[in-house]
Amino acid sequence: MGIYLADQTLVFFQGMLVGAVLALLFDAFRISRIALPTPVWAVFVEDVVFFLVCAVVTFSLMLSVLDGQVRFFVLVGQGLGAALYSLTLGQLVMAVSKTIISIIKRILWFLFRWILLPVWKLFYHIVAFCLRPFYFIAGFAKKTMQRWKFRLKIRRLLVYNHFKDCLRAKRRNPEDPAEDETEG
């Protein structure tokens, strides 16, 4: 069964429409990247998902309209539709979305700075005031434990301390000839 010129033109325009829709989908990914900081690995995942969606949509278009035959003019139509959208309506969509995102960020910053931050500081000071006795008790317990640990050590009986005491005694011994050489 052949495909006529009128049918080819209709399929070409359908390809252009699909290309424009796919470019709009890509703009949605771009808008999400502008609105929220996105790590590099997430950008990679988004791009892979986008290209998988493009492949499935293109395959579905060719399967439904052309009975699964791959026609180059459909791919050209999709590319042309995406380019036309990106150069015309896409720039308007991105400009409007950047403006809206900027306004929303300013509103959220205002709310955070003038409402949430003072409430958070008040809550922080109330909690710090309530926990002050516990900090005192914790500090006292820590100092007490350090004193107990210090008292548990009998310094003369520890092997390494005994060895250090022997070395100090040897250094203080004036009869040692090696010490005389180092001093002179």
N, CA and C atoms as a LAMMPS dump frame, in Angstrom:
ITEM: TIMESTEP
0
ITEM: NUMBER OF ATOMS
552
ITEM: BOX BOUNDS ff ff ff
-5.0000000000000000e+02 5.0000000000000000e+02
-5.0000000000000000e+02 5.0000000000000000e+02
-5.0000000000000000e+02 5.0000000000000000e+02
ITEM: ATOMS id mol type element x y z
1 1 1 N 0.85 -1.163 0
2 1 2 C 0 0 0
3 1 3 C 0.895 1.226 0
4 2 1 N 0.701 2.11 -0.922
5 2 2 C 1.538 3.288 -1.075
6 2 3 C 1.053 4.425 -0.216
7 3 1 N 1.89 5.402 -0.078
8 3 2 C 1.542 6.6 0.681
9 3 3 C 1.582 7.763 -0.297
10 4 1 N 0.545 8.554 -0.307
11 4 2 C 0.413 9.633 -1.286
12 4 3 C 1.023 10.914 -0.746
13 5 1 N 1.194 11.87 -1.643
14 5 2 C 1.833 13.142 -1.279
15 5 3 C 1.028 13.89 -0.215
16 6 1 N -0.276 13.889 -0.304
17 6 2 C -1.108 14.562 0.686
18 6 3 C -0.961 13.879 2.047
19 7 1 N -0.905 12.56 2.02
20 7 2 C -0.714 11.823 3.274
21 7 3 C 0.674 12.093 3.862
22 8 1 N 1.676 12.178 2.985
23 8 2 C 3.033 12.468 3.442
24 8 3 C 3.11 13.865 4.073
25 9 1 N 2.415 14.819 3.475
26 9 2 C 2.401 16.172 4.029
27 9 3 C 1.733 16.181 5.392
28 10 1 N 0.638 15.455 5.513
29 10 2 C -0.059 15.367 6.794
30 10 3 C 0.832 14.704 7.85
31 11 1 N 1.528 13.633 7.481
32 11 2 C 2.428 12.958 8.41
33 11 3 C 3.593 13.882 8.771
34 12 1 N 4.088 14.668 7.799
35 12 2 C 5.168 15.627 8.059
36 12 3 C 4.723 16.652 9.096
37 13 1 N 3.508 17.181 8.939
38 13 2 C 2.999 18.152 9.917
39 13 3 C 2.758 17.506 11.282
40 14 1 N 2.322 16.253 11.278
41 14 2 C 2.188 15.544 12.554
42 14 3 C 3.559 15.381 13.224
43 15 1 N 4.575 15.105 12.401
44 15 2 C 5.937 15.01 12.926
45 15 3 C 6.398 16.339 13.503
46 16 1 N 6.05 17.448 12.806
47 16 2 C 6.41 18.769 13.336
48 16 3 C 5.718 19.022 14.676
49 17 1 N 4.44 18.64 14.772
50 17 2 C 3.706 18.818 16.026
51 17 3 C 4.325 17.984 17.149
52 18 1 N 4.688 16.744 16.847
53 18 2 C 5.324 15.885 17.845
54 18 3 C 6.675 16.472 18.261
55 19 1 N 7.444 16.992 17.304
56 19 2 C 8.724 17.629 17.626
57 19 3 C 8.549 18.829 18.54
58 20 1 N 7.521 19.638 18.282
59 20 2 C 7.257 20.8 19.132
60 20 3 C 6.857 20.362 20.541
61 21 1 N 6.059 19.306 20.637
62 21 2 C 5.647 18.799 21.957
63 21 3 C 6.862 18.256 22.711
64 22 1 N 7.745 17.56 21.991
65 22 2 C 8.947 17.046 22.643
66 22 3 C 9.863 18.184 23.09
67 23 1 N 9.95 19.252 22.301
68 23 2 C 10.74 20.42 22.715
69 23 3 C 10.116 21.089 23.938
70 24 1 N 8.779 21.113 24.01
71 24 2 C 8.098 21.637 25.192
72 24 3 C 8.409 20.779 26.418
73 25 1 N 8.469 19.466 26.231
74 25 2 C 8.84 18.57 27.323
75 25 3 C 10.272 18.849 27.79
76 26 1 N 11.163 19.08 26.825
77 26 2 C 12.54 19.404 27.198
78 26 3 C 12.612 20.733 27.94
79 27 1 N 11.769 21.695 27.548
80 27 2 C 11.713 22.964 28.276
81 27 3 C 11.224 22.754 29.709
82 28 1 N 10.345 21.779 29.911
83 28 2 C 9.903 21.47 31.278
84 28 3 C 11.091 20.992 32.113
85 29 1 N 11.958 20.153 31.53
86 29 2 C 13.169 19.73 32.234
87 29 3 C 14.066 20.934 32.517
88 30 1 N 14.209 21.827 31.532
89 30 2 C 15.051 23.01 31.726
90 30 3 C 14.507 23.914 32.825
91 31 1 N 13.184 24.077 32.849
92 31 2 C 12.56 24.913 33.877
93 31 3 C 12.785 24.303 35.264
94 32 1 N 12.674 22.98 35.369
95 32 2 C 12.918 22.343 36.674
96 32 3 C 14.368 22.52 37.102
97 33 1 N 15.303 22.538 36.137
98 33 2 C 16.715 22.755 36.476
99 33 3 C 16.959 24.193 36.929
100 34 1 N 16.197 25.13 36.374
101 34 2 C 16.341 26.529 36.794
102 34 3 C 15.736 26.719 38.185
103 35 1 N 14.604 26.086 38.426
104 35 2 C 13.895 26.281 39.694
105 35 3 C 14.629 25.641 40.866
106 36 1 N 15.171 24.45 40.658
107 36 2 C 15.826 23.724 41.742
108 36 3 C 17.248 23.371 41.327
109 37 1 N 18.201 23.504 42.221
110 37 2 C 19.566 23.092 41.882
111 37 3 C 19.602 21.579 41.659
112 38 1 N 20.134 21.189 40.516
113 38 2 C 20.119 19.787 40.128
114 38 3 C 21.552 19.274 40.038
115 39 1 N 21.862 18.166 40.715
116 39 2 C 23.21 17.609 40.593
117 39 3 C 23.449 17.046 39.196
118 40 1 N 24.717 16.838 38.869
119 40 2 C 25.094 16.411 37.522
120 40 3 C 24.491 15.051 37.19
121 41 1 N 24.481 14.149 38.143
122 41 2 C 23.944 12.813 37.863
123 41 3 C 22.445 12.882 37.579
124 42 1 N 21.729 13.798 38.23
125 42 2 C 20.293 13.937 37.983
126 42 3 C 20.035 14.514 36.593
127 43 1 N 20.896 15.428 36.145
128 43 2 C 20.777 15.963 34.788
129 43 3 C 20.977 14.844 33.775
130 44 1 N 21.952 13.994 34.037
131 44 2 C 22.197 12.856 33.149
132 44 3 C 20.979 11.944 33.092
133 45 1 N 20.401 11.643 34.243
134 45 2 C 19.215 10.769 34.286
135 45 3 C 18.049 11.421 33.549
136 46 1 N 17.854 12.728 33.749
137 46 2 C 16.779 13.434 33.048
138 46 3 C 16.981 13.376 31.537
139 47 1 N 18.22 13.556 31.08
140 47 2 C 18.494 13.5 29.644
141 47 3 C 18.226 12.11 29.074
142 48 1 N 18.624 11.084 29.811
143 48 2 C 18.364 9.717 29.345
144 48 3 C 16.865 9.455 29.273
145 49 1 N 16.136 9.89 30.296
146 49 2 C 14.669 9.717 30.297
147 49 3 C 14.047 10.474 29.123
148 50 1 N 14.53 11.697 28.881
149 50 2 C 13.998 12.482 27.772
150 50 3 C 14.234 11.782 26.436
151 51 1 N 15.436 11.276 26.211
152 51 2 C 15.708 10.619 24.94
153 51 3 C 14.95 9.3 24.804
154 52 1 N 14.715 8.602 25.909
155 52 2 C 13.878 7.402 25.849
156 52 3 C 12.436 7.759 25.488
157 53 1 N 11.926 8.829 26.069
158 53 2 C 10.566 9.283 25.743
159 53 3 C 10.493 9.684 24.27
160 54 1 N 11.521 10.389 23.79
161 54 2 C 11.553 10.776 22.367
162 54 3 C 11.546 9.558 21.466
163 55 1 N 12.311 8.549 21.824
164 55 2 C 12.371 7.34 21.011
165 55 3 C 11.025 6.622 20.994
166 56 1 N 10.403 6.517 22.148
167 56 2 C 9.109 5.827 22.218
168 56 3 C 8.039 6.599 21.445
169 57 1 N 8.023 7.918 21.577
170 57 2 C 7.017 8.742 20.889
171 57 3 C 7.231 8.67 19.372
172 58 1 N 8.486 8.758 18.945
173 58 2 C 8.77 8.68 17.507
174 58 3 C 8.392 7.313 16.956
175 59 1 N 8.741 6.276 17.689
176 59 2 C 8.377 4.929 17.25
177 59 3 C 6.867 4.768 17.203
178 60 1 N 6.165 5.296 18.204
179 60 2 C 4.702 5.195 18.214
180 60 3 C 4.088 5.951 17.043
181 61 1 N 4.64 7.133 16.724
182 61 2 C 4.133 7.9 15.587
183 61 3 C 4.319 7.125 14.29
184 62 1 N 5.496 6.582 14.096
185 62 2 C 5.751 5.839 12.858
186 62 3 C 4.95 4.55 12.799
187 63 1 N 4.728 3.925 13.946
188 63 2 C 3.963 2.694 13.966
189 63 3 C 2.49 2.958 13.683
190 64 1 N 1.956 4.04 14.246
191 64 2 C 0.527 4.298 14.076
192 64 3 C 0.206 4.892 12.707
193 65 1 N 1.082 5.748 12.192
194 65 2 C 0.77 6.456 10.959
195 65 3 C 1.335 5.735 9.728
196 66 1 N 2.544 5.227 9.845
197 66 2 C 3.234 4.663 8.681
198 66 3 C 3.367 3.146 8.738
199 67 1 N 2.62 2.507 9.598
200 67 2 C 2.661 1.05 9.749
201 67 3 C 4.062 0.543 10.07
202 68 1 N 4.811 1.311 10.855
203 68 2 C 6.134 0.889 11.308
204 68 3 C 7.26 1.178 10.339
205 69 1 N 6.966 1.821 9.203
206 69 2 C 8.034 2.153 8.257
207 69 3 C 8.744 3.423 8.71
208 70 1 N 10.067 3.366 8.643
209 70 2 C 10.849 4.535 9.033
210 70 3 C 10.975 5.44 7.816
211 71 1 N 10.502 6.654 7.953
212 71 2 C 10.588 7.64 6.871
213 71 3 C 11.407 8.819 7.358
214 72 1 N 12.334 9.233 6.564
215 72 2 C 13.245 10.305 6.928
216 72 3 C 12.51 11.638 7.089
217 73 1 N 11.48 11.859 6.278
218 73 2 C 10.79 13.145 6.361
219 73 3 C 10.057 13.322 7.687
220 74 1 N 9.719 12.224 8.366
221 74 2 C 9.089 12.339 9.681
222 74 3 C 10.12 12.839 10.7
223 75 1 N 11.335 12.294 10.621
224 75 2 C 12.398 12.745 11.523
225 75 3 C 12.773 14.204 11.246
226 76 1 N 12.806 14.584 9.961
227 76 2 C 13.081 15.977 9.606
228 76 3 C 11.953 16.871 10.128
229 77 1 N 10.719 16.404 10.005
230 77 2 C 9.575 17.174 10.523
231 77 3 C 9.663 17.357 12.032
232 78 1 N 10.06 16.302 12.746
233 78 2 C 10.212 16.443 14.203
234 78 3 C 11.319 17.443 14.544
235 79 1 N 12.425 17.35 13.86
236 79 2 C 13.519 18.294 14.105
237 79 3 C 13.124 19.721 13.774
238 80 1 N 12.422 19.893 12.659
239 80 2 C 11.977 21.229 12.261
240 80 3 C 10.952 21.781 13.255
241 81 1 N 10.045 20.935 13.71
242 81 2 C 9.044 21.378 14.694
243 81 3 C 9.699 21.775 16.012
244 82 1 N 10.703 20.978 16.447
245 82 2 C 11.407 21.315 17.682
246 82 3 C 12.183 22.618 17.516
247 83 1 N 12.807 22.809 16.352
248 83 2 C 13.58 24.041 16.119
249 83 3 C 12.66 25.255 16.056
250 84 1 N 11.531 25.124 15.353
251 84 2 C 10.599 26.251 15.271
252 84 3 C 10.037 26.619 16.64
253 85 1 N 9.692 25.604 17.425
254 85 2 C 9.2 25.871 18.771
255 85 3 C 10.277 26.557 19.608
256 86 1 N 11.491 26.042 19.559
257 86 2 C 12.572 26.592 20.382
258 86 3 C 12.905 28.032 20.001
259 87 1 N 12.81 28.359 18.721
260 87 2 C 13.167 29.7 18.276
261 87 3 C 12.034 30.714 18.427
262 88 1 N 10.813 30.237 18.58
263 88 2 C 9.685 31.171 18.682
264 88 3 C 9.031 31.09 20.064
265 89 1 N 8.143 30.169 20.216
266 89 2 C 7.36 30.046 21.439
267 89 3 C 8.214 29.59 22.621
268 90 1 N 9.25 28.814 22.348
269 90 2 C 10.106 28.306 23.418
270 90 3 C 10.835 29.408 24.16
271 91 1 N 11.288 30.416 23.418
272 91 2 C 11.974 31.53 24.078
273 91 3 C 11.014 32.319 24.961
274 92 1 N 9.794 32.47 24.5
275 92 2 C 8.782 33.159 25.307
276 92 3 C 8.467 32.346 26.562
277 93 1 N 8.31 31.043 26.409
278 93 2 C 8.013 30.175 27.555
279 93 3 C 9.144 30.241 28.574
280 94 1 N 10.389 30.193 28.102
281 94 2 C 11.524 30.235 29.028
282 94 3 C 11.632 31.593 29.726
283 95 1 N 11.395 32.68 28.988
284 95 2 C 11.464 34.007 29.6
285 95 3 C 10.39 34.168 30.667
286 96 1 N 9.162 33.747 30.358
287 96 2 C 8.066 33.859 31.325
288 96 3 C 8.335 32.963 32.532
289 97 1 N 8.825 31.753 32.284
290 97 2 C 9.064 30.845 33.406
291 97 3 C 10.205 31.343 34.288
292 98 1 N 11.257 31.927 33.687
293 98 2 C 12.338 32.495 34.501
294 98 3 C 11.817 33.635 35.371
295 99 1 N 10.946 34.466 34.797
296 99 2 C 10.369 35.57 35.56
297 99 3 C 9.512 35.041 36.71
298 100 1 N 8.685 34.065 36.431
299 100 2 C 7.82 33.492 37.468
300 100 3 C 8.658 32.839 38.56
301 101 1 N 9.693 32.092 38.169
302 101 2 C 10.56 31.449 39.157
303 101 3 C 11.27 32.502 40.006
304 102 1 N 11.716 33.566 39.391
305 102 2 C 12.375 34.639 40.135
306 102 3 C 11.417 35.271 41.137
307 103 1 N 10.188 35.53 40.719
308 103 2 C 9.198 36.126 41.626
309 103 3 C 8.887 35.177 42.784
310 104 1 N 8.722 33.901 42.481
311 104 2 C 8.42 32.921 43.534
312 104 3 C 9.589 32.821 44.511
313 105 1 N 10.832 32.824 43.986
314 105 2 C 11.99 32.772 44.88
315 105 3 C 12.064 34.003 45.771
316 106 1 N 11.741 35.169 45.23
317 106 2 C 11.749 36.39 46.048
318 106 3 C 10.678 36.332 47.132
319 107 1 N 9.5 35.837 46.777
320 107 2 C 8.42 35.714 47.773
321 107 3 C 8.827 34.736 48.867
322 108 1 N 9.386 33.606 48.468
323 108 2 C 9.809 32.617 49.462
324 108 3 C 10.934 33.162 50.341
325 109 1 N 11.871 33.904 49.752
326 109 2 C 12.943 34.501 50.541
327 109 3 C 12.376 35.516 51.523
328 110 1 N 11.405 36.318 51.088
329 110 2 C 10.766 37.29 51.978
330 110 3 C 10.091 36.573 53.142
331 111 1 N 9.336 35.515 52.819
332 111 2 C 8.659 34.764 53.88
333 111 3 C 9.675 34.143 54.835
334 112 1 N 10.737 33.601 54.3
335 112 2 C 11.75 32.986 55.148
336 112 3 C 12.428 34.027 56.028
337 113 1 N 12.804 35.141 55.426
338 113 2 C 13.582 36.148 56.159
339 113 3 C 12.762 36.859 57.223
340 114 1 N 11.525 37.19 56.925
341 114 2 C 10.759 38.017 57.845
342 114 3 C 9.766 37.248 58.702
343 115 1 N 9.468 36.002 58.361
344 115 2 C 8.499 35.245 59.157
345 115 3 C 9.141 34.001 59.757
346 116 1 N 9.699 33.147 58.924
347 116 2 C 10.206 31.874 59.421
348 116 3 C 11.501 32.022 60.221
349 117 1 N 12.404 32.867 59.785
350 117 2 C 13.676 33.026 60.486
351 117 3 C 13.492 33.584 61.903
352 118 1 N 12.687 34.629 62.11
353 118 2 C 12.473 35.081 63.498
354 118 3 C 11.801 34.019 64.373
355 119 1 N 10.854 33.288 63.802
356 119 2 C 10.204 32.223 64.573
357 119 3 C 11.231 31.15 64.926
358 120 1 N 12.09 30.804 63.969
359 120 2 C 13.112 29.788 64.224
360 120 3 C 14.09 30.261 65.302
361 121 1 N 14.514 31.528 65.234
362 121 2 C 15.437 32.055 66.245
363 121 3 C 14.791 32.059 67.631
364 122 1 N 13.52 32.453 67.699
365 122 2 C 12.813 32.438 68.978
366 122 3 C 12.738 31.013 69.526
367 123 1 N 12.374 30.069 68.687
368 123 2 C 12.301 28.666 69.095
369 123 3 C 13.67 28.17 69.562
370 124 1 N 14.725 28.548 68.846
371 124 2 C 16.085 28.13 69.199
372 124 3 C 16.475 28.664 70.58
373 125 1 N 16.173 29.943 70.837
374 125 2 C 16.534 30.526 72.121
375 125 3 C 15.72 29.926 73.265
376 126 1 N 14.466 29.621 73.019
377 126 2 C 13.638 28.99 74.056
378 126 3 C 14.184 27.606 74.386
379 127 1 N 14.517 26.83 73.36
380 127 2 C 15.056 25.485 73.593
381 127 3 C 16.407 25.57 74.289
382 128 1 N 17.267 26.496 73.855
383 128 2 C 18.573 26.653 74.493
384 128 3 C 18.417 27.048 75.962
385 129 1 N 17.46 27.923 76.264
386 129 2 C 17.224 28.325 77.644
387 129 3 C 16.741 27.139 78.481
388 130 1 N 15.866 26.327 77.9
389 130 2 C 15.34 25.171 78.631
390 130 3 C 16.407 24.094 78.838
391 131 1 N 17.348 23.994 77.912
392 131 2 C 18.381 22.961 78.019
393 131 3 C 19.609 23.412 78.796
394 132 1 N 19.664 24.669 79.205
395 132 2 C 20.839 25.191 79.907
396 132 3 C 21.178 24.389 81.166
397 133 1 N 20.208 24.006 82.009
398 133 2 C 20.573 23.187 83.187
399 133 3 C 21.178 21.844 82.789
400 134 1 N 20.698 21.265 81.714
401 134 2 C 21.233 19.984 81.283
402 134 3 C 22.662 20.125 80.772
403 135 1 N 22.974 21.245 80.111
404 135 2 C 24.351 21.501 79.685
405 135 3 C 25.268 21.613 80.895
406 136 1 N 24.779 22.29 81.958
407 136 2 C 25.57 22.421 83.171
408 136 3 C 25.833 21.051 83.782
409 137 1 N 24.795 20.24 83.855
410 137 2 C 24.939 18.905 84.437
411 137 3 C 25.884 18.054 83.584
412 138 1 N 25.768 18.152 82.279
413 138 2 C 26.648 17.382 81.398
414 138 3 C 28.099 17.825 81.546
415 139 1 N 28.342 19.125 81.642
416 139 2 C 29.701 19.623 81.837
417 139 3 C 30.265 19.18 83.176
418 140 1 N 29.444 19.257 84.214
419 140 2 C 29.883 18.82 85.543
420 140 3 C 30.216 17.335 85.536
421 141 1 N 29.375 16.531 84.892
422 141 2 C 29.618 15.085 84.823
423 141 3 C 30.891 14.784 84.035
424 142 1 N 31.124 15.527 82.983
425 142 2 C 32.33 15.308 82.177
426 142 3 C 33.585 15.623 82.988
427 143 1 N 33.584 16.74 83.692
428 143 2 C 34.733 17.091 84.516
429 143 3 C 34.945 16.071 85.63
430 144 1 N 33.856 15.609 86.239
431 144 2 C 33.962 14.61 87.3
432 144 3 C 34.552 13.318 86.762
433 145 1 N 34.112 12.892 85.605
434 145 2 C 34.641 11.665 85.012
435 145 3 C 36.121 11.814 84.677
436 146 1 N 36.526 12.992 84.215
437 146 2 C 37.942 13.211 83.928
438 146 3 C 38.773 13.16 85.209
439 147 1 N 38.242 13.723 86.289
440 147 2 C 38.96 13.668 87.564
441 147 3 C 39.08 12.234 88.052
442 148 1 N 38.006 11.456 87.915
443 148 2 C 38.054 10.06 88.337
444 148 3 C 39.061 9.278 87.506
445 149 1 N 39.081 9.548 86.219
446 149 2 C 40.021 8.853 85.355
447 149 3 C 41.456 9.215 85.736
448 150 1 N 41.684 10.484 86.063
449 150 2 C 43.022 10.92 86.461
450 150 3 C 43.437 10.253 87.766
451 151 1 N 42.499 10.141 88.7
452 151 2 C 42.816 9.537 89.997
453 151 3 C 43.036 8.042 89.896
454 152 1 N 42.462 7.404 88.907
455 152 2 C 42.648 5.968 88.753
456 152 3 C 44.075 5.629 88.332
457 153 1 N 44.746 6.556 87.699
458 153 2 C 46.107 6.288 87.247
459 153 3 C 47.068 6.469 88.413
460 154 1 N 47.854 5.472 88.643
461 154 2 C 48.955 5.591 89.589
462 154 3 C 50.184 5.732 88.711
463 155 1 N 50.676 6.933 88.606
464 155 2 C 51.655 7.269 87.576
465 155 3 C 52.959 6.494 87.706
466 156 1 N 53.419 6.21 88.879
467 156 2 C 54.7 5.525 89.029
468 156 3 C 54.629 4.065 88.616
469 157 1 N 53.445 3.486 88.673
470 157 2 C 53.334 2.07 88.365
471 157 3 C 53.08 1.799 86.882
472 158 1 N 52.77 2.816 86.119
473 158 2 C 52.563 2.615 84.699
474 158 3 C 53.906 2.362 84.034
475 159 1 N 53.969 1.41 83.149
476 159 2 C 55.229 0.98 82.556
477 159 3 C 55.874 2.107 81.757
478 160 1 N 55.101 2.773 80.912
479 160 2 C 55.706 3.803 80.074
480 160 3 C 56.156 4.998 80.897
481 161 1 N 55.422 5.313 81.963
482 161 2 C 55.851 6.41 82.823
483 161 3 C 57.115 6.029 83.594
484 162 1 N 57.201 4.807 84.029
485 162 2 C 58.392 4.341 84.734
486 162 3 C 59.606 4.425 83.813
487 163 1 N 59.4 4.041 82.565
488 163 2 C 60.489 4.115 81.591
489 163 3 C 60.908 5.57 81.371
490 164 1 N 59.95 6.482 81.306
491 164 2 C 60.279 7.897 81.146
492 164 3 C 61.02 8.424 82.367
493 165 1 N 60.62 7.992 83.567
494 165 2 C 61.313 8.424 84.775
495 165 3 C 62.753 7.938 84.783
496 166 1 N 62.995 6.734 84.309
497 166 2 C 64.365 6.216 84.228
498 166 3 C 65.197 7.044 83.271
499 167 1 N 64.611 7.419 82.136
500 167 2 C 65.342 8.233 81.168
501 167 3 C 65.657 9.608 81.739
502 168 1 N 64.709 10.196 82.441
503 168 2 C 64.949 11.508 83.046
504 168 3 C 66.055 11.439 84.094
505 169 1 N 66.036 10.384 84.876
506 169 2 C 67.065 10.228 85.903
507 169 3 C 68.433 10.057 85.254
508 170 1 N 68.505 9.36 84.168
509 170 2 C 69.761 9.149 83.469
510 170 3 C 70.266 10.456 82.876
511 171 1 N 69.375 11.28 82.372
512 171 2 C 69.772 12.568 81.805
513 171 3 C 70.274 13.522 82.88
514 172 1 N 69.7 13.445 84.063
515 172 2 C 70.096 14.342 85.147
516 172 3 C 71.408 13.906 85.822
517 173 1 N 71.84 12.71 85.54
518 173 2 C 73.033 12.174 86.172
519 173 3 C 74.267 12.901 85.619
520 174 1 N 75.013 13.625 86.441
521 174 2 C 76.17 14.374 85.936
522 174 3 C 77.361 13.484 85.631
523 175 1 N 77.329 12.235 86.046
524 175 2 C 78.458 11.341 85.809
525 175 3 C 78.44 10.782 84.392
526 176 1 N 77.368 11.009 83.676
527 176 2 C 77.25 10.454 82.33
528 176 3 C 78.137 11.236 81.378
529 177 1 N 79.135 10.618 80.706
530 177 2 C 80.02 11.336 79.802
531 177 3 C 79.323 11.818 78.546
532 178 1 N 78.27 11.139 78.098
533 178 2 C 77.585 11.546 76.875
534 178 3 C 76.904 12.89 77.076
535 179 1 N 76.449 13.15 78.293
536 179 2 C 75.776 14.41 78.555
537 179 3 C 76.769 15.563 78.549
538 180 1 N 78.003 15.325 78.974
539 180 2 C 79.01 16.373 78.976
540 180 3 C 79.361 16.784 77.564
541 181 1 N 79.388 15.84 76.644
542 181 2 C 79.718 16.152 75.253
543 181 3 C 78.632 17.016 74.613
544 182 1 N 77.393 16.745 74.958
545 182 2 C 76.308 17.491 74.345
546 182 3 C 76.233 18.917 74.876
547 183 1 N 76.662 19.136 76.105
548 183 2 C 76.577 20.464 76.693
549 183 3 C 77.703 21.351 76.184
550 184 1 N 78.862 20.798 75.915
551 184 2 C 80.042 21.59 75.592
552 184 3 C 80.127 21.872 74.167
